[in-house]
Amino acid sequence: MAIEAPNTPPEQQSMTSLVSGIVSDFQDLVKQQMKLMRQEIADDLRKSKEAAVFFTAGGLVCFVGLIGTVLMLGHLFHWLGQPSGTDASSLPLWGAFAIAAGLFLIGGGALILFGRQRLTAMGTPLHDTAQALKENLEWKTRTSPS
């Protein structure tokens, strides 16, 4: 913090010691804000990684669901071309693929939405710290002697 002579009232301190104290305090403030900014960046990266895991998992699950949908369409077209009554099953194969693909698409969509919520919950990264640092630097440039 500020360099002060012990038990010296401010009116008895020299102008040089007052200015050096202000400069020292300003430097300490900027160092603390930079440390806070680094910590916020690390926190934001961790949260971003968590959201990316959900996006990736959701994308992979949706991809499996899309493959199932393509297979379902192939079986549907095959089923539509068969003569009626040739399929002994009560549920056509295309219907089974549709159910499975639908479950994968719903699950993948839910993972993607959860990842999006995690990313949205982060808010604007570094907004407050960067704004405070900007204000301090602007103050420093306005008050520094020309």
N, C-alpha and C positions, 0 to 999 in steps of 0.2 A: 504494500500500500504506500501511501505518501510518506516521504522522508521528512521527518519533523525533528526539530531539536526538542529534547525532553523539557516539559513544563515551560515552553516558550509560547506566550500568547501570539495569535496570528498577526497582530499589529506590530509586533517587534521582530517578526521574521523578515528576512530580506526577500525582495521580489524574486530573485533567482531561485531561492529555496522553495517559494510558493509555486512558481512555474514548473520547476523540476518535479515537485510533488504531484502537480496536476498531470504532467506528462507521464510520470510513473504510474499513477492511478489509471490513466487512459490505456497505457500499454497492458497493464494487468487485466483491465476490462476486456480488451480485444483478445488477449490470450484465453481468458475464461470463455468468451463467446466462441472462439474457434474450437476449444475443447468440447463445448456443448454441441457445436455443429457436427463435429466428428462422431460424437456419441449418437446424435440423431440420425446421421447417415447410416451408421451401423445398425440401428434399430429398424430404419426403413428398409435396408437391404434384407434383414432377417424376415420382416413381414412380407416383402416382395417375393422372397423365395418360397414362403409358405403359400402365398397365392398362386405362384407359378406351378407348384406341385399339384394343386387342385385343378388348374387349367389343363395341365398336361394329362393328368389322370382322366379328367372329363373328356378331353379330346380323344384319348385312346379308347375309352369305353364307347364314345359316340362312333368312332371309326369301326369298331367291332359291330355296333348296331347297324351301321350303313352297309357293311358286308352282308349281314343277315338280311337286310332289306333287299339287296340285290338278289340274293339267293331266293328269298321269298317271291320276288317278281318272276324269276325263272320258273319256279315251281308252280306259280299261279298260271302262267302262260301254258305250261305243260298240262295242268289240270283242266284248263279251259278247252284244250284241244282233244281231250280224251272223250270217248263216248260215255254217256251217262251210265252210272251204275257200275263202273269198272273199279272204283276205289272202294275197298272194303272198310276203310277206317271211317269213324264218325267225324273225325277232324282231319281235313286235308292237310297234306304236308306243307302247303304254302301257308295255311293258317297257323301251324305250329311255328314256322319261321317268323311269321308276322308278330306273334306274341313274344317270342324271344327277342327279336330285333327291337320291338317296342320297349321292352323292359330295359335293354341296353341303352337305347336312346334316352329314355326317361332318366335312368341313373347317370348317364354322362352329362345330360343337361343340368341335372341337379348339382353335380360336382362343379361344372362350369359356373353356374349361378353362385354357388358358395364361394368359389375363388374370386368371383367379381365382387361379392359383398366384402370379402376380406380386403381386397384392393381398394374399394371405395371407403371402407372404414379407416384406412390409413390417413385420409385427408390430404391436404396439400403438404408435401414433405418440405421441411426446413423453412416454411413460410415465416414463422414468427422469429426464429433465430436470425435468418438472413435479413429480415426487415430491421431488427434491432441493430445488427452489425452495420447495415447500410446507414441507418440514422446516426450511429456513432461516428462513422467515417465522414459523413457529410458535416457533422458538427465539428470534427477535427479540421476539415479543410476550410470551413467558414471562419474558425477562430484562430487558425495558424497565421502568424505574421507574414505579410507579403514582402 
